[in-house]
Amino acid sequence: MSDVPAIEGRFETARVIGRGVRRAPVFGEGLVVTVLLALLGTSGRVAVPILIQLSIDNGFGGEQVDVGSITRIALIGAGVIVVAAFALRTAATRLGIRAERGLFALRIGLFDHIQRMSLASHNEEKRGSLVSRVTNDIETMTQFFAWGGLTLLLSGTQIIVVGAVMIAYDWRLALIAFVVSAPLVLVLRFVQSRLVVAHRRTRERNAEFLGELSETMAGIETLQAYDAVDGRIHRIGERADAKASAHIRAGIIGAFLFPSGEVFAVFTVVAVIGGGLLLGPGMGLTAGALVGFVFLTYRFLEPIAEFTEVIDLTQSAVASMRRVLAVLDSPIGPPPADSPIALPQGPLSIAFHQVSFGYASREGGEDDEPVLHDVSLFVPAGQHVALVGESGSGKTTMARLIARLADPTIGRVEIGGVSLRDVDNDDLRRRLIVVPQEPFLFSSTIGDNVRFARPDANDQDILETFARLGLSDWLSAMEFGMSTHVGQRGGALSAGERQLVALVRAAIVDPSILILDEATSSVDAVTEVRISRALSILAQGRTTISIAHRLSTAARADRIVVLERGRIAEDGSHAELLNTPSRYRDLHAVWVRSTSL
């Protein structure tokens, strides 16, 4: 019974590898030919022992050295070794090329899949973990194929070929060699298992050290302000000492590998020579055969140490592949329409029909407590609606459903009278633009960040869009205009300026529907006026949904929808809601008092 988990583990490993090959078929292309070439190349490694045996038995068997015989043997051997070397090189090249192509296909497929995953999946899975799948896990597999895969192929074929030749030479000496060297595998596995743990600890200690160092560098201003630099330096010293100790321990354990192989090699050769002398010529064992067998023994033991090390690397690669496949198995965003219906031209209306929605929980896949409850709402084409409510009331969820970043759990959402489940995703993205609360800018220029939304736009198109939104003065005030670099994630601009760029990026697409999640961070008065003016111009003639955090933004909308605990509590214009007892009037009164302080 104790062997069952190991057998199941091997089957599971085989299944994971099989699934990986199916995901990237290039891994398996021409594998049979590659293995045959490796066998042919490895066969050349047994040529030297065989040639030595033939030279001793045939060239030195008489009273005189048979130079002609030895010469012929040497020439044949040279030819065999050249052919074997060419076969090995070809096998290694084929394996390397297919491995890189397979990993490329897997990496691109993984990245593509992550981009298409639903926002719920992104919320469940830390983005750092997803990045780790594309980087660290793929890199682990790359390391395996760069060295481990080739070693596994060559060492495996060498053990098989040399072992078969040893048995063909003399099964009795082969049995002695196998029995004496068998414990080497156990010793190497024992050392390797501890070495894997030691290396894992070195990575952990290294990560702790780098994390401490990075945090210290980022907080140097605070540390100096509180005169706490010395204490932090002491902590970094402790992390550095732990890192060094872990590396030393791994080095000490690793130092046992080579001498272990050497000791068992000596024991095995001594046993083989002793067995050969006992058998002697009377049992049909020639001097050349014994010498050749000794060389074969070295050839047999040579790959065992590497082979055991590769096993651990293989398991790491399989574990990485399993994590990659887990991401690839996760569902992508809302499924595409089977028979897509084109959206009508012109401004588009928005309709919610008895919509309820809950995010799926991580554990069981069941929906959590619904965020929206039986919401019905109609927004006529061209109307500007502000969604108002406390955090968690469902404003952002409604916006996500309109953009079809998720599908309702119950009910349906329509755009232009067409259910979003029936709309082609590309068609929707051309007609609807979302400007998030914290607009993301790429580390490039202002122009490039606008052009990102419409790659065919030229500089004149971008300048005209800035002018149309009344932002030419702001752009001209920038040091290099459109060529001004925005920094990492737009860090060289203020929060308000990043939103200005995002509004221009939305305007250049000329969408039919605009969804704006208003930034909550404070902006200066001038920038707020620019944002308000640009937003008013951008909203003209198109359906606009604003997630309003400032009630000044809500006041400019044609209509205000107040959400409370996932339900529509109030619906009306700014004037209507202020003139009647309402939740909105209470919120507005609080806002007026807070802004007048």
N, C-alpha and C positions, 0 to 999 in steps of 0.2 A: 504493500500500500504506500510505502514511503516514496516509491519511484513515481507514483501517479502525478503529483504536482510538478515534478521535473519534466515529465513527458508532456503534460499539458502546457508547461511553460515553453517547451521547444515548439509545440504546435502553434501556440500563440505567436511566438516569434516569427514562425514561417508565415502565419496568416497576415501579420503586420507587413512583412516584406512583400508578400504577394499583393496586398492592397496598395502598397506604395508603387509597385511596378505597374499596376493597373492605372493608377493616377498619372504616372509618367511612363508610358510604354517604352520610351527610348532606353530606359534602364535595361530592359530585357532584349533589345534588338541585337541579334548576332551573338548572343551569349554562348551558344553551343560552340560556335567557331572559336570564340575567345578562349573557352576552356580547353578545346582541343589544341590550340596553339600553345597554351600554357603547359599542357601535358608534354607536347613535343619539345618545348624549350627546357622543361625540367628533366626530360630524359637525357638531355645533353650533360646534365650534372653527374649522371652516373657513368658517363663515358670514360672519365679519367680513371676511376677505380678499375673498370673493366680493362682499359688499355694497359694499366700497370700490371694487372694479372697476366694478360696475354704476353706482355713484354718479358716478364720474369720467367714464365713457363716456356715460352717459345724462343725468345731471343737469348736467354741465358741458360737454357736447359742442357746444352751440350758442352763439349770441352772448349769451344770457341764461341765468342759472341756473334750472333747472327745479325750483323748490321743491317742487311737488306730487309729482314723481317721486321726489325724494330723501326726502320725508316717507313716501311709501308704502314705499320700500325700508327706511327706518329702522324703520317699524312691523313690517314682515315680519321684519326681522332681530331685533327685540326678541322677537317671538313665538317665533321659532326658538330663540333663546338660552334663553328661559324653559323651553321644552319640553326642550331639551338638558340644561339644568341639573337639571331634575326627573329625567330619565332617568339622568344620572350619579349623582345622589344615591341613587336607587333601586337602581342596580347596586352602588354601594359598600355600601349598607345590607345588601342581600341577601348579598353576598360576606362581609361582616363577621360577620353572624349565623350563616351556615352554617359559616364557618371556626371560630368559637368553639364552636359545637355539635359540630363534627367533632373539634376538639381535646379537648373535654370527654369525648366518647365514647372517644377514643384514650387519654386519660390514665386514665380509670376502668378501661378494659379492660386497660391495661398494669399498673395497680396490682393489679387482681384476678388477673391472670395470675401476677404475681410472688408473691402470697400463696399460690398453688396450686402453685408450682414445688417440686420435690423438694428435700430438704435437701442432697442431693448437688450439685444445681445451685447452691444457695446457697453451698456450700463452694467450688465452682469459680469462681464469679463474686463478686468483692468486693462487699460490700453497698453500699459507697460508690458503686460503679459502677452498681448497680441504682438507687440513689436518684438518681443523675445522669440516668438515662434518664427518670425521672418528672419531674424538675425541669429540669435544664439543657437536655436535648434537646427536651423539649416546649416549653420557653420559647423556644428558637431558632426552632422552628416557629411559635410564637405571634408572635414579632417579624416573621417573614416574612409571615404572613397579615395582621398589623396594618398593615404598610406595604408590604412587598415585593410581596405578592400583588396588592394594589390597584394599585400602581404598574405592575407587570408587565401587568396587564389594560388599564389606561388608556393607558400609554405604548405598548404594543404595538398597540392599536387605533388610537391617534393616528398612529403611523408609517404604518400600513397605509392609513388613510383619507386622510391628507394626501398621502402618496405617490401614491395613485391619482388624487386631484384634480389634483396637479401634472402628471401625465402627460396627463390630460384637457385641461388648460390648454394646455400646449405641451410635447410630448415632447422637443424639442431642449433647452429650458431645464431640463427635469427631468433629462435626461441629464447636463448640465453640473453641476447641483447635486449629483447622486448621486456623480459621479466626484470632484469637489473635496472633498466631505465624507467620502468613504469612509475616508481615512487617520485621521480623527478616531476611528473605532471602534478602530483598532489602537493609537492613542496612549492612549486611555482604558483599553483592556484592559491595556496595558503598565503604566500607572500603578496600575490597580486591583489587578493581580497583586502588585505590591510593597506596596500599601497593605494587602492582606489579610495578608501576612507581617508587616508592621509592627504591625498590630492584634493579631495572634496573639502577638507578642512582648510587647506591652503587657499582655495578659492574663496571660502567663506571669510577667512581672516583678511584676505586681500580686499574683498568687497567692503568689509567693515572699516579697514584702514582708509580706503579711497573715499568712502562715504563720509567718514569723520573729517578727512582732509578737505573734501569739497564743501561740506557744511561750514567748516571753519573759515575757508576763504570767502564764502558768500556772506558770512556774518562778521567779518573782520571789523567793520565800522562799529557794530554793537559791542563787540568784545573790547575794543579800545575805549569806547565811551564808558564802560563799566569796569575798566581796569582788570579784565578777566582773561587776559591773553596767557598768562603763565599757567593757569589751571587747564586751559584748553591744550596748551603745548604738552602738558603732562599726560593728558588723555590720548593725544596723538602718539606720544612715546609708548604708551601701554599697547596701543593698537599695533604699532610698528614692531614691538617686541613679540607680541603674540603671532604676528605674521612671520617673523623670522624664525620663531620656534617651530611653527607648523612646517615651514619649508625645510628646516633642518631634519625634522622627524621624517618627512617624506624622503629626503635624500638618504638617510640612514637605512630606511626600509628598502629603498630601491637599490642600495648597494649590495643587498643579498642576492639579487637576481643573477648577475653574471657569475659570481663564484659558485653559486649553487649548480648552475649548468656545467661549469668546468669540473666540479667535483664528481658529478654523476657521469660526465663524459669519461673521466679517468677510470672510474669504477667499471663502467660498461666495457671500455676497451680492454682493461685488464682481464675481465671475465671472458671476453671473446678470445683473447690471445691464449688464456689458460685453457679454455675449452678446445681451441684449435690444436694446441700442443697435445692435449689428451687424445683427441681423435687421431691426429697425425696422418701421414700418407697411407697408412694401412686402411683407413676408412675412406680413402679417395679424396682427401683434402691436400691439395698441392700448396707449396710455399707461396706461389703467386696468388692463389685463391684466398689464402689467409690474409696476405697483405692487402689485397683488394677489398676483402671484407672489412678490414679495419677502417679503410678509407670510407667505405659505405656506411659504417657505424657512425663516423663523424658527420657524414652527410645526413644521416637520419636524425641525429640529435640536434643538429644545427638549427632547424626551424622551430623546435618545440617551444623554446623560451619566447620567441616572437609570437608563436601561434597562441599561447596562453594569454599573452598581453593583448593580442588582437581580439580575443573573446570578450574581454571587458569593454574594449572600444566598440565592438559590435553591439553589445548590450546597450551602451550609451546611445549609439546611433539608432538602434531600434526604439529605445525609449523616446528619443527626439522625434522619430518618424511617427510614433504613436500620438504624441502631442500635436504634431502637425495635422495628422489625419483627423484628430478630434475636432480641430477648428474647421477643417474642410467638411466634416460631417454636420456641423452646426447649420441650422437653416439660414438662408439668406433672407433679405428683407421681404416685404409683401410680394407674393408671386406675380409674374407677368400675366397679363390678360391673354386668354386663349384666342379670342377673336376681338382684337382691340377696336374700339369705336373712336373716331377722330373727334376732337373737341371742336365745337362750333367757332367760327371766326368772330372777332370783335370782343368786347368786354364779356366777362363770364360771371355768372351768379354762383353762389355757394349755398348748399343746403345740407343740413343735418336732419336725418330722419330717425328719431328714437334711438340715438346713439348711446351706448354704454361701452366703457373701455377699462381694462385692468392690465397692468404689466405682469408678464409671466414671472413667477418666482424662480429662483435659481435651483431650489432643491428638487421639487417634484414636477416642475413644468406647469403646475396649476396657476390660474390667474390669481393675483393678489386682490385685496379689496378694491373694487372698481374706483377709478379716478374720476370718471364721468358717469352720471346716472341718467339715462333716458332723456338725453338732450335733443331737442328739436329746434332748429333755427334756420331762417332763410335770409340770405344777404343778397339783395338785388345787384345786378351788374353795375359797376361803377360806384358803388357806395363805400364809404370809409367807416368801418366799425372798429371801435376801441373795446378791447376785452379788459375788464377791471375786476380785481379781486385780490384777496390775500394770497400769500404763498401757499401752494398746495390746493388752490381752488379749482385748477384744471385748465388755466389759460394756455400754458405751453402745450399741454396735451391736445387741446383743440387745434392749435396751430400745426402740430405734427400730423394730425389726422388729415387736415386740409392738404398738406404737402405730401401726403401718403408716405410718410416715414414709418407709419404703422397703419394697420387696418383695425376698424372697430371690432370689439368683441361681439357686440350686438348692434344691429341697425346698419345704416349705410350713409356714406357721404357722397354728395354729388357736386360736380363742377360743370356748369353750363348744361344742367339737366342730365348729365351722363355720370353713372356710378363710377367712382374712382377705380373700382375693381375691373372695369372694362376699358380703362384708358391706358394707352401705351405709355410706358414710363418716359421715353424720350420726348413724346408729345407734351406730357405734363411738365417736364423740366424746361421746355422751351417757353411755356406759357405762364409759369409760376416761379417766382423767386422769393427765397427766404433770406432776410437780413437778420442774423442772430444777435443776441444781446451783446456778445463779445465777438465782433467780426474778426475773422482770422485773416491776417495778411502774411504773405510769403516774404521771405527775406530777399527782396528785390526792390525795384523802383515803384513809384506810384503808378506810372504808366503800365508796367507789366502786371500789377495787381488788378488794374481795371481791365486790361486786355485778356486776362485769364478767363473772364466770363464770356468773351466773344473774340476768339483768336484771330478772326479775319479783320478786326477793327484796326484802322490805321491811326496815326497820331492826330490827324485832323478830326476823325470821328470822336476821339477821346476829348480833345479840346472843346468841340462843340457840345459834348455832353456836360462838361464842367460849366460851360457858359449857360446852357439850358437850365441848369439847377441853380444858377446864380452864384457859382463858386469859383469863377475865374479870378477874382481878386485874391482868394485864399491860395489858389494854385500859384499865381504869380508871385506871392509873398514867400513861397518856398524857395530855398537857395538855388536849386537846380530844376525847378518846375516839375515836369513829369518825370525827369530823370533823378529826382531825389530818392535816395534809398531809405526805406522805411525801417530797416533793422530787423533783427530776429523777432518773428511774430508781430512785427509792426511796433516794436518797442521804442523806436526813435520818434514816434508820433504819440500824441496824447490820446486818451480814450475817445474823446469827441472827434478828433481828426481821423482816427481809424474808422469811425462810423461815417464820416463824410466820404471817405474813399469807398466804403461799402455801398453807400447810397448811389454813388456814381457808377459803381460796378453793376448795380441792379438796373440803373436807368439805361445803360448802354445796351442791355438785352431787350429793353422795351417789353416787359412782361404784361400779361393781361391781369394777373393777380399778384399783389405784393403782400408779403407777410413780414411784418417788422416787429422784432422783439426789442423794445426800447432799452437802451443801456441804462443801468441804475447808477453807474458811477457819476460823480459830480463833474460837470464841465463848466468852463468859464462862460460868462454871459454872452460874449461875442460868438463863441462856437455854438452855444445853444440856439442863438438866433439863426445862425447859418443852417443848423440841422433842421430847425422848424420850417424855415423857408424852403429848403431843398425837399423836405418831406412833403410839404403842401403841393409843390410843383409836381413831384413824382407821383403823388396820389391822384392827380387830376386825370379823369377819363378812365381810370382803372379801379378794379375792386381791391380794396386795401383792408387788411386786418392788422391792427396794432395791439400788441400786448403792452398796455400802458402802465408804467410804474409811476409816472408823474401825471397828476390829474390835469395839468395844463395841456398835456398831449391829448387826453381824453376829451377835453373841452373843444378841441379843434375838429373832432371827428363828427360825421353826420349822425352817428348813432352810438350809444354806449350800451354794452351788455355786461351786467354785473354777475359774476359767478361766485357761488358760495357752496363749498363742499361738493363740487362736481355737478352742481345743478345751476340752471339759470334762475337767478333771484329777481333780477330787474332788467328791463329792456326799454330804452327810450332815448330821446335826445338829451343833451346836457341841460337845456332849459327845462324840459319836462320833468326830469328827475330832481332838479333843484327846487322846483315849485310844488312838489308833493313830498310827503313824508316817505323817505326812502333810505336804504342803506348807503346809496351813493351820496345823498345829501350829508349824511353823517360823516362819511369819509372825506368829503369835500371840506366840511367845516374844520375837521382835524387838520387837513392839509393847509388850509388858509391860516390857521393859528400857528402852525409850525413854520410856515414861510414868512410870517410877519414878525417873528421873534428877532 
